[in-house]
Amino acid sequence: MYFPGDAVNINANVSVDGTYTWHFGADPAVIATGTSFGISSVTKYDEGWYYLTVTNAACDPYTDSAYIRIVDKPLTPTCNPADNKIVFSGIPGITLDTLAMALDTASNSRVISSPESAGKPGIKIYLNPYWTAHNYEDGEYATASALNFPEHEIYNVFISASYQGNQFTSVAGGQVYLWHDQGRTRITICTATLVNSSGGSPQSVTVTGEVNAR
């Protein structure tokens, strides 16, 4: 098992005269030749089966394989906000009940949301669409700056908030943690900045807090 950013090296356990070719998954393209194959910094998209075929004129081809699993590093949150509370700078905070996780069909993303009401902001937290078809992994995630998440960066979430006609959206690089807890999803926002995409005031807000969802 490896974490994103780790270096991975796969080596043949024998060395014979012949031709070595490496393939990834069902793709027939040769990704490497030689007795070893390496990736300097893996991502989730490097997870899967790797196949080595050794051919020699004197014998039948030999094929072996290895499965490389990539998971998020299960880090403990660096902050400890109050449960089911969201705190903004510049606009009122929110006290929440346990929320439901739903599917946003427009973005094909799982989303946890609380609507704006009674003078209190609304908030939405979107998971990368990769996790619509997979069970999300516990660990640290970063905020993305748009719902069209960066390619190959699945450990991220997008946060939006609304308040009195203003729409706020997250900028890249905020620190968020997701984990499973007794049948619930816990999302802890340690540091995140949202900018006002409506052009109103305030121009940006910071947000911290913790949300529970089922």
Steps between C-alpha positions, in 0.01 A plus 500: 500500500626845408397859568469774235842647433687183594760353267419149377744252351409155366779256430511163325613231743709325236734623231527305176609572147195632322271796442309656792184701434271663756129583454242672721153351526329408175698757302730315257742794480847425631575730793854375572763247405765342716500299822343778707236770472451807716273800561660791682177644647181294483142623484173311546488454124815285517309240704445167325662193349845517344606218268850389407558276197840341440565353157792283396556320170574174681180478706140611526424856621467537878254746654463610860308782666481721808216713634593845629251651745503876565306642796478839667730542798274460809607816681338637815346848458727783610202688645213416734196713417164465673282221364231601247601865496633709213677828581555765233688827520289796395163322484299308763587144594273195482395232748401182316325171557638184345459551126430260215753432228334518158600477136527823302415375152628814325857441623468125573636576846394398846395813684418592858293815523307725735280765332510870583212592735392748768796730450753217519736401220461187293790268433578217258795263510563298184722192479705428191285302250741208532338424838155469346593153378745419782495505878693808606819447700573645842765769504596852401341670200562841345244751379462550125421831332227365272260211459694381197763348726864488385579184305667226705444687828221304664579583863322832492164660572325811374321728749243766417294725728218747445389796710269790414555484126873433526655178369829384647719226351812333633851574379752221454711373786271502804542222757207262548475153655250224423449182697248229578361503853238246612301511177539874456724715286693764691640797313735724694594832341820628661591781261314612190451831323192579290493792256190700414424414138209748500726801543330612820624547855681341672735412215609180673436302816685228687316192620566237764275239658379144501207337321343159554310325224335166433 
